[in-house]
Amino acid sequence: MSEPQSFAELMRRTGTPRLVRVLARLVFAAFLATPFILAFVPWQQTVMGRGTVVAYSPVERMQVITARVSGQVKRWHVVEGSRVKINDPLVDIEDNDSELEARLAVQKAFLEERLAAARKEVAEQQAAADAQVAARAAAVKAAEASRDAAVRGIEVAQQSLANAEFAESFEQSRSEMFEDLFTNPTFGGLESKINRDEARMRADRASTDTERAEAETEQARAHLLTQESLVVQADAAGLSAIAVARSNLRKSEQNLFSIERELQDIENRIERFKARLVVAPCDGVVYRVDANVNQGGQYVQEGDELCTIVPDTDDPVVELFLNGFDAPLVLGFAERTGQMPQVRLQFEGWPAIQFSAAPELAIGTFGGKVRQVDPASTASGQFRVLIEPDQMRPGEQWPDPEFLRQGNQAIGWVFLNRVSLGYELWRRLNGFPPEVAPITKGDKGSKAPKIKVK
């Protein structure tokens, strides 16, 4: 029998191997060092949102085609999924009155004849009004000429009166002289009675001429008043005739306007009748067909939905919805950095793996950039953010529009600031918001740059 071994020897043989103990120490040291190492590992801060693919222009988004006239659906030219070009026929709507088109054409022709006659009447009434204006001007001019002649007649009469008064004064003096020479004994009858009587007769005639000249002057003044009244009468008569002519012209114009309105109504009805052929307003794909042609055709009224078209677009965007806590961070990032943040997108139907800490390692995602942030929230308190394509990697493109269609679901990660993992853990434990941009020493005391956010 062998000698009993010592306890130390037994412990040495049954103890943990040295290699295991070294590995255990290394693992324990790594465990203790992990928090310090993670404190310096870079981490990409992101905010996540969900949304759909849409067209940026509202006119390129899904459009509902409605009936412009009432009638029965006669024929469909497309089915769901058909690709159409602008002005391609979609559906024929038949009016209940099969003779409506012919009657509208007859009414239009009749109104066009009435319109031509009304225009001719307006032209004639306009010519009559112009003639009345010319007649008034001529009558007033003639009356004014007669008035001017009466004024000159007064001047002549006044001159004649002055001459008559001078002659009367002369003859009266001469008559008195002859009378004195005949009757005064001092002169001893130097003049004969015949000469004295002749002088009296000449003085009486001069007095009569003066009275006649005064009468003619008053008559000339009365004639002037008459001519002035004729000027006023000619003007008033002309204005009255012009008013009547223009009144007739206004009636003719009203009749013309009434006929033009009726003709326009008929033309509108004809155009609406032509609208029974519904055409595509844009290039796109027929998404849904609402009306049908069973049992002779479905009756539709004006404004009823016929089909829905998804237009083609060259400017697709993704509308993401962020909560009210994250949306201000996007604008804050733009305010501090001078540009909108970039985004990684995962589209429904495209398998992808996204690493928030290292976006460059993401697989199956696509690059984007924030184009617009809505100024108001939705009813649920979320803010809409529009994401446009952006080549974050060389040659990176969004899927072809044939596969990435409007309405596709999408998940987006909006990139903000790169920080250490330790800081990120500390921030989340304390419930602090992400940093929107790194703050350097040069930023202290300086004002953040301003940008225009679309």
VEXDREN-2710 file (C-alpha; in Angstrom, 1 decimal):
% VEXDREN-2710
k/r/px/py/pz
1/MET/0.0/0.0/0.0
2/SER/1.1/3.5/-0.9
3/GLU/1.7/6.1/1.8
4/PRO/-1.3/8.4/2.5
5/GLN/-1.0/11.7/0.6
6/SER/-1.0/15.1/2.3
7/PHE/-4.1/17.3/2.2
8/ALA/-2.3/19.9/0.3
9/GLU/-1.3/17.5/-2.4
10/LEU/-4.9/16.3/-2.7
11/MET/-6.1/19.9/-3.1
12/ARG/-3.5/20.6/-5.7
13/ARG/-4.5/17.6/-7.7
14/THR/-8.3/18.3/-7.4
15/GLY/-8.2/22.2/-7.7
16/THR/-9.1/24.4/-10.7
17/PRO/-6.6/24.4/-13.5
18/ARG/-4.5/27.5/-13.9
19/LEU/-5.7/28.2/-17.4
20/VAL/-9.3/28.3/-16.2
21/ARG/-8.4/30.6/-13.4
22/VAL/-6.6/33.0/-15.8
23/LEU/-9.6/33.0/-18.2
24/ALA/-12.0/33.7/-15.3
25/ARG/-9.9/36.6/-14.2
26/LEU/-9.9/38.0/-17.7
27/VAL/-13.7/37.7/-18.0
28/PHE/-14.2/39.3/-14.7
29/ALA/-11.9/42.2/-15.6
30/ALA/-13.7/42.6/-19.0
31/PHE/-17.0/42.7/-17.1
32/LEU/-15.7/45.4/-14.8
33/ALA/-14.3/47.4/-17.8
34/THR/-17.4/47.1/-20.0
35/PRO/-19.2/50.1/-18.6
36/PHE/-16.2/52.3/-19.0
37/ILE/-15.6/51.0/-22.6
38/LEU/-19.3/51.5/-23.5
39/ALA/-19.2/55.0/-22.2
40/PHE/-17.0/55.9/-25.2
41/VAL/-18.7/53.7/-27.9
42/PRO/-20.3/56.0/-30.6
43/TRP/-24.1/56.0/-30.8
44/GLN/-26.4/57.5/-33.4
45/GLN/-29.4/59.2/-31.9
46/THR/-32.7/58.7/-33.9
47/VAL/-36.4/59.3/-33.7
48/MET/-38.7/56.8/-35.4
49/GLY/-41.9/57.4/-37.2
50/ARG/-44.3/55.4/-39.4
51/GLY/-46.1/56.6/-42.6
52/THR/-46.8/55.9/-46.2
53/VAL/-45.5/56.7/-49.7
54/VAL/-47.3/59.6/-51.4
55/ALA/-46.7/62.2/-54.1
56/TYR/-45.4/65.5/-53.0
57/SER/-47.6/67.5/-55.4
58/PRO/-51.3/67.2/-54.3
59/VAL/-52.4/67.0/-58.0
60/GLU/-50.4/63.8/-58.4
61/ARG/-52.0/62.0/-55.4
62/MET/-55.0/59.6/-55.6
63/GLN/-57.9/61.2/-57.5
64/VAL/-61.6/60.3/-57.5
65/ILE/-63.3/60.7/-60.8
66/THR/-66.9/61.7/-60.5
67/ALA/-69.8/62.0/-63.0
68/ARG/-70.3/65.4/-64.5
69/VAL/-73.8/64.5/-65.9
70/SER/-76.6/62.3/-64.8
71/GLY/-77.4/59.2/-66.8
72/GLN/-76.7/55.5/-67.1
73/VAL/-73.3/53.9/-67.4
74/LYS/-73.2/52.6/-70.9
75/ARG/-69.7/51.2/-71.3
76/TRP/-66.4/51.0/-69.4
77/HIS/-63.2/51.4/-71.4
78/VAL/-60.9/50.3/-68.5
79/VAL/-60.8/47.8/-65.6
80/GLU/-59.1/48.0/-62.3
81/GLY/-55.4/48.0/-62.8
82/SER/-55.5/49.5/-66.3
83/ARG/-52.8/52.0/-67.1
84/VAL/-54.2/55.1/-68.8
85/LYS/-52.8/58.2/-70.4
86/ILE/-54.2/61.7/-70.1
87/ASN/-57.5/62.1/-72.1
88/ASP/-57.9/58.3/-72.5
89/PRO/-61.6/57.4/-72.4
90/LEU/-62.7/55.8/-69.1
91/VAL/-66.5/55.4/-69.2
92/ASP/-69.5/56.4/-71.4
93/ILE/-72.6/57.8/-69.7
94/GLU/-75.8/57.8/-71.7
95/ASP/-78.5/60.4/-71.1
96/ASN/-82.0/59.2/-70.6
97/ASP/-83.2/61.5/-73.4
98/SER/-81.9/60.2/-76.7
99/GLU/-83.0/63.3/-78.7
100/LEU/-81.5/65.8/-76.3
101/GLU/-78.4/66.4/-78.5
102/ALA/-80.5/67.3/-81.6
103/ARG/-82.9/69.6/-79.6
104/LEU/-80.0/71.4/-78.1
105/ALA/-78.5/72.0/-81.5
106/VAL/-81.8/73.4/-82.8
107/GLN/-82.1/75.7/-79.8
108/LYS/-78.6/76.9/-80.3
109/ALA/-79.2/77.7/-84.0
110/PHE/-82.4/79.6/-83.1
111/LEU/-80.6/81.6/-80.4
112/GLU/-77.7/82.4/-82.8
113/GLU/-80.2/83.9/-85.3
114/ARG/-81.9/86.0/-82.5
115/LEU/-78.4/87.1/-81.4
116/ALA/-77.5/88.4/-84.9
117/ALA/-80.8/90.3/-85.1
118/ALA/-80.3/91.7/-81.6
119/ARG/-76.8/92.9/-82.5
120/LYS/-78.2/94.6/-85.7
121/GLU/-80.9/96.3/-83.6
122/VAL/-78.3/97.5/-81.1
123/ALA/-76.2/98.9/-84.0
124/GLU/-79.3/100.7/-85.4
125/GLN/-80.2/102.2/-82.0
126/GLN/-76.7/103.3/-81.5
127/ALA/-76.7/105.1/-84.9
128/ALA/-80.0/106.7/-84.0
129/ALA/-78.6/107.9/-80.6
130/ASP/-75.6/109.3/-82.4
131/ALA/-77.8/111.1/-85.0
132/GLN/-79.8/112.7/-82.1
133/VAL/-76.6/113.9/-80.6
134/ALA/-75.6/115.5/-83.9
135/ALA/-79.0/117.0/-84.4
136/ARG/-79.0/118.5/-81.0
137/ALA/-75.6/120.1/-81.6
138/ALA/-76.8/121.5/-85.0
139/ALA/-80.0/122.9/-83.5
140/VAL/-78.2/124.5/-80.6
141/LYS/-75.6/125.9/-83.0
142/ALA/-78.3/127.5/-85.2
143/ALA/-80.1/128.9/-82.2
144/GLU/-76.9/130.4/-80.9
145/ALA/-76.2/132.0/-84.3
146/SER/-79.7/133.6/-84.3
147/ARG/-79.0/134.8/-80.8
148/ASP/-75.7/136.3/-81.8
149/ALA/-77.5/138.1/-84.7
150/ALA/-80.0/139.5/-82.3
151/VAL/-77.2/140.8/-80.1
152/ARG/-75.7/142.6/-83.2
153/GLY/-79.2/143.9/-84.0
154/ILE/-79.4/145.5/-80.6
155/GLU/-76.0/147.2/-81.2
156/VAL/-77.3/148.5/-84.6
157/ALA/-80.5/149.8/-83.0
158/GLN/-78.6/151.5/-80.3
159/GLN/-76.4/153.2/-82.8
160/SER/-79.4/154.3/-84.8
161/LEU/-81.0/155.6/-81.6
162/ALA/-77.9/157.6/-80.8
163/ASN/-77.9/159.1/-84.3
164/ALA/-81.6/159.9/-84.1
165/GLU/-81.2/161.6/-80.7
166/PHE/-78.3/163.7/-82.2
167/ALA/-80.4/164.6/-85.2
168/GLU/-83.4/165.5/-82.9
169/SER/-81.2/167.7/-80.8
170/PHE/-79.8/169.5/-83.9
171/GLU/-83.2/170.0/-85.5
172/GLN/-84.7/171.2/-82.2
173/SER/-81.9/173.8/-81.9
174/ARG/-82.3/174.9/-85.5
175/SER/-86.1/175.1/-85.1
176/GLU/-85.7/177.4/-82.0
177/MET/-83.2/179.6/-83.9
178/PHE/-85.6/180.0/-86.8
179/GLU/-88.4/180.7/-84.5
180/ASP/-86.4/183.4/-82.7
181/LEU/-85.4/185.0/-86.0
182/PHE/-89.0/185.1/-87.2
183/THR/-90.6/186.4/-84.0
184/ASN/-88.0/188.5/-82.3
185/PRO/-88.5/192.2/-83.3
186/THR/-84.8/192.8/-82.6
187/PHE/-83.9/190.9/-85.7
188/GLY/-86.8/192.4/-87.6
189/GLY/-88.1/189.2/-89.2
190/LEU/-84.9/188.0/-90.8
191/GLU/-86.5/184.5/-91.5
192/SER/-89.7/183.9/-93.3
193/LYS/-92.6/182.0/-91.9
194/ILE/-92.0/179.2/-94.4
195/ASN/-88.5/178.6/-93.2
196/ARG/-89.7/178.7/-89.6
197/ASP/-92.4/176.1/-90.4
198/GLU/-90.0/173.9/-92.3
199/ALA/-87.6/174.0/-89.3
200/ARG/-90.5/172.9/-87.0
201/MET/-91.4/170.1/-89.3
202/ARG/-87.8/168.9/-89.4
203/ALA/-87.6/169.0/-85.6
204/ASP/-90.9/167.0/-85.3
205/ARG/-89.6/164.5/-87.9
206/ALA/-86.4/164.1/-85.9
207/SER/-88.4/163.5/-82.7
208/THR/-90.4/160.9/-84.5
209/ASP/-87.2/159.2/-85.8
210/THR/-85.9/159.1/-82.2
211/GLU/-89.0/157.4/-80.9
212/ARG/-88.9/155.0/-83.8
213/ALA/-85.2/154.2/-83.0
214/GLU/-86.1/153.6/-79.3
215/ALA/-88.9/151.3/-80.4
216/GLU/-86.6/149.4/-82.7
217/THR/-84.0/149.1/-79.8
218/GLU/-86.7/147.6/-77.5
219/GLN/-87.8/145.3/-80.3
220/ALA/-84.2/144.1/-80.8
221/ARG/-83.8/143.4/-77.1
222/ALA/-87.1/141.4/-77.1
223/HIS/-85.9/139.5/-80.1
224/LEU/-82.7/138.6/-78.2
225/LEU/-84.7/137.2/-75.4
226/THR/-86.7/135.2/-77.9
227/GLN/-83.5/133.8/-79.4
228/GLU/-82.0/132.9/-76.0
229/SER/-85.2/131.0/-75.2
230/LEU/-84.9/129.2/-78.5
231/VAL/-81.4/128.2/-77.6
232/VAL/-82.6/126.7/-74.4
233/GLN/-85.6/125.0/-76.2
234/ALA/-83.3/123.5/-78.8
235/ASP/-80.9/122.2/-76.1
236/ALA/-83.8/120.7/-74.1
237/ALA/-85.5/119.2/-77.1
238/GLY/-82.2/117.7/-78.2
239/LEU/-81.5/116.2/-74.8
240/SER/-85.0/114.7/-74.6
241/ALA/-84.6/113.1/-78.0
242/ILE/-81.2/111.8/-77.0
243/ALA/-82.6/110.4/-73.8
244/VAL/-85.3/108.6/-75.7
245/ALA/-82.8/107.2/-78.2
246/ARG/-80.4/106.0/-75.5
247/SER/-83.3/104.4/-73.6
248/ASN/-84.2/102.5/-76.7
249/LEU/-80.5/101.6/-77.0
250/ARG/-80.4/100.3/-73.4
251/LYS/-83.5/98.1/-74.1
252/SER/-81.9/96.7/-77.2
253/GLU/-78.7/96.0/-75.2
254/GLN/-80.6/94.3/-72.5
255/ASN/-82.4/92.1/-75.0
256/LEU/-78.9/91.3/-76.5
257/PHE/-77.5/90.4/-73.1
258/SER/-80.5/88.2/-72.4
259/ILE/-80.1/86.3/-75.6
260/GLU/-76.3/85.9/-75.0
261/ARG/-77.1/84.5/-71.6
262/GLU/-79.6/82.0/-73.0
263/LEU/-77.1/81.0/-75.7
264/GLN/-74.4/80.5/-73.1
265/ASP/-76.7/78.3/-71.0
266/ILE/-77.4/76.2/-74.1
267/GLU/-73.7/76.0/-74.9
268/ASN/-73.0/74.9/-71.2
269/ARG/-75.7/72.2/-71.6
270/ILE/-74.1/71.1/-74.8
271/GLU/-70.6/70.9/-73.1
272/ARG/-72.1/69.1/-70.2
273/PHE/-73.7/66.7/-72.6
274/LYS/-70.4/66.1/-74.2
275/ALA/-69.1/65.3/-70.7
276/ARG/-70.9/62.0/-70.9
277/LEU/-67.6/60.6/-72.1
278/VAL/-65.4/60.6/-69.1
279/VAL/-61.6/60.8/-69.8
280/ALA/-58.5/60.4/-67.7
281/PRO/-57.3/63.7/-66.2
282/CYS/-53.7/62.4/-66.0
283/ASP/-51.4/59.5/-66.6
284/GLY/-51.8/56.8/-64.0
285/VAL/-53.3/53.5/-63.0
286/VAL/-57.0/52.8/-62.4
287/TYR/-57.3/51.8/-58.7
288/ARG/-61.0/51.2/-58.2
289/VAL/-64.1/51.1/-60.3
290/ASP/-67.2/52.0/-58.4
291/ALA/-70.0/52.0/-61.0
292/ASN/-71.0/49.0/-63.1
293/VAL/-73.0/48.2/-66.2
294/ASN/-75.2/45.4/-65.0
295/GLN/-78.8/45.3/-66.0
296/GLY/-78.6/47.8/-68.7
297/GLY/-76.3/50.2/-66.9
298/GLN/-76.2/51.7/-63.4
299/TYR/-77.8/55.0/-63.1
300/VAL/-75.5/57.7/-61.7
301/GLN/-76.2/61.3/-60.7
302/GLU/-74.0/64.3/-61.2
303/GLY/-71.2/64.1/-58.6
304/ASP/-71.4/60.3/-58.0
305/GLU/-68.0/58.5/-57.8
306/LEU/-67.1/56.5/-60.9
307/CYS/-63.6/55.3/-60.3
308/THR/-60.3/56.2/-58.6
309/ILE/-57.0/56.8/-60.4
310/VAL/-53.5/56.8/-58.9
311/PRO/-51.5/59.3/-61.0
312/ASP/-47.9/58.7/-62.0
313/THR/-45.4/60.9/-60.1
314/ASP/-41.8/61.9/-60.6
315/ASP/-41.5/63.3/-57.1
316/PRO/-42.4/60.6/-54.5
317/VAL/-42.0/61.3/-50.8
318/VAL/-42.7/59.5/-47.6
319/GLU/-45.0/61.2/-45.0
320/LEU/-43.9/60.1/-41.6
321/PHE/-45.8/60.9/-38.4
322/LEU/-43.7/61.8/-35.4
323/ASN/-45.1/62.5/-31.9
324/GLY/-45.2/66.0/-30.6
325/PHE/-42.1/65.3/-28.4
326/ASP/-39.9/64.4/-31.3
327/ALA/-41.1/66.8/-34.1
328/PRO/-39.4/69.9/-32.6
329/LEU/-36.1/68.1/-32.5
330/VAL/-36.1/67.9/-36.3
331/LEU/-36.4/71.6/-36.7
332/GLY/-34.0/72.2/-33.9
333/PHE/-31.4/70.1/-35.7
334/ALA/-32.0/72.1/-38.9
335/GLU/-31.7/75.4/-36.9
336/ARG/-28.3/74.4/-35.4
337/THR/-26.7/72.7/-38.4
338/GLY/-28.2/74.6/-41.3
339/GLN/-29.6/71.6/-43.1
340/MET/-32.4/69.1/-42.6
341/PRO/-31.6/65.8/-41.0
342/GLN/-31.1/62.6/-43.0
343/VAL/-33.4/59.6/-42.7
344/ARG/-33.2/55.8/-43.2
345/LEU/-36.4/54.2/-44.6
346/GLN/-37.6/50.7/-44.5
347/PHE/-40.4/50.1/-47.1
348/GLU/-43.1/47.5/-46.6
349/GLY/-42.2/44.4/-48.6
350/TRP/-38.4/45.0/-48.6
351/PRO/-36.6/42.9/-45.9
352/ALA/-34.3/45.1/-44.0
353/ILE/-32.1/45.3/-40.9
354/GLN/-31.5/48.7/-39.3
355/PHE/-28.8/49.4/-36.7
356/SER/-29.6/52.7/-34.9
357/ALA/-26.1/52.9/-33.5
358/ALA/-24.4/52.3/-36.9
359/PRO/-26.6/53.3/-39.8
360/GLU/-23.8/52.5/-42.2
361/LEU/-24.3/48.8/-41.4
362/ALA/-28.1/48.9/-42.2
363/ILE/-29.2/46.4/-44.8
364/GLY/-32.3/46.8/-47.1
365/THR/-33.0/50.4/-46.1
366/PHE/-33.0/53.5/-48.3
367/GLY/-31.7/57.0/-47.7
368/GLY/-33.9/60.1/-47.4
369/LYS/-33.8/63.6/-46.2
370/VAL/-36.5/65.7/-44.4
371/ARG/-38.0/68.2/-46.8
372/GLN/-40.8/69.6/-44.8
373/VAL/-42.3/69.6/-41.3
374/ASP/-46.0/70.6/-41.0
375/PRO/-46.6/73.6/-38.8
376/ALA/-49.6/72.0/-37.1
377/SER/-50.3/68.6/-35.6
378/THR/-53.0/66.1/-36.7
379/ALA/-56.1/65.4/-34.5
380/SER/-54.1/62.6/-32.8
381/GLY/-51.3/65.1/-31.8
382/GLN/-48.7/63.8/-34.3
383/PHE/-46.7/66.0/-36.7
384/ARG/-46.3/65.0/-40.4
385/VAL/-42.8/65.1/-41.8
386/LEU/-42.2/64.7/-45.6
387/ILE/-39.1/62.7/-46.6
388/GLU/-37.6/63.0/-50.0
389/PRO/-35.0/60.7/-51.6
390/ASP/-31.4/61.3/-50.7
391/GLN/-28.3/59.3/-51.8
392/MET/-26.7/58.7/-48.4
393/ARG/-24.6/56.1/-50.2
394/PRO/-23.2/56.2/-53.7
395/GLY/-25.7/54.9/-56.3
396/GLU/-28.4/54.4/-53.7
397/GLN/-31.9/54.8/-55.3
398/TRP/-35.4/54.2/-54.1
399/PRO/-37.2/51.3/-55.7
400/ASP/-38.8/51.7/-59.1
401/PRO/-42.2/53.5/-59.0
402/GLU/-43.7/50.3/-60.5
403/PHE/-43.0/48.5/-57.3
404/LEU/-42.9/51.3/-54.8
405/ARG/-46.4/52.7/-55.2
406/GLN/-48.4/55.3/-53.4
407/GLY/-49.8/53.9/-50.2
408/ASN/-46.9/51.6/-49.4
409/GLN/-46.2/51.5/-45.7
410/ALA/-42.8/52.8/-44.4
411/ILE/-40.8/53.1/-41.2
412/GLY/-38.3/55.9/-40.9
413/TRP/-35.4/56.7/-38.5
414/VAL/-34.5/60.4/-38.5
415/PHE/-30.9/60.9/-37.6
416/LEU/-30.0/63.6/-35.1
417/ASN/-26.7/63.6/-33.2
418/ARG/-23.9/61.1/-32.7
419/VAL/-23.1/60.7/-29.0
420/SER/-21.5/58.0/-26.8
421/LEU/-23.4/55.0/-25.7
422/GLY/-22.9/55.8/-22.1
423/TYR/-24.4/59.2/-22.5
424/GLU/-27.3/57.7/-24.4
425/LEU/-28.0/55.2/-21.6
426/TRP/-27.8/58.0/-19.0
427/ARG/-30.1/60.2/-21.1
428/ARG/-32.8/57.5/-21.4
429/LEU/-32.6/56.5/-17.8
430/ASN/-33.3/60.1/-16.9
431/GLY/-35.9/60.7/-19.6
432/PHE/-34.0/63.6/-21.3
433/PRO/-34.6/64.4/-25.0
434/PRO/-32.0/63.6/-27.6
435/GLU/-29.4/66.3/-28.4
436/VAL/-30.2/68.0/-31.7
437/ALA/-26.6/69.0/-32.6
438/PRO/-23.2/68.9/-31.0
439/ILE/-22.3/72.0/-28.9
440/THR/-18.7/73.1/-29.3
441/LYS/-16.7/75.7/-27.4
442/GLY/-17.1/78.1/-30.3
443/ASP/-20.9/78.0/-29.9
444/LYS/-20.9/79.4/-26.4
445/GLY/-22.1/82.9/-26.4
446/SER/-22.8/82.9/-30.2
447/LYS/-26.2/82.9/-31.9
448/ALA/-27.3/79.8/-33.8
449/PRO/-27.4/80.2/-37.6
450/LYS/-30.8/80.8/-39.2
451/ILE/-32.1/78.7/-42.1
452/LYS/-35.2/78.7/-44.1
453/VAL/-37.1/75.6/-43.5
454/LYS/-39.4/74.5/-46.3
END
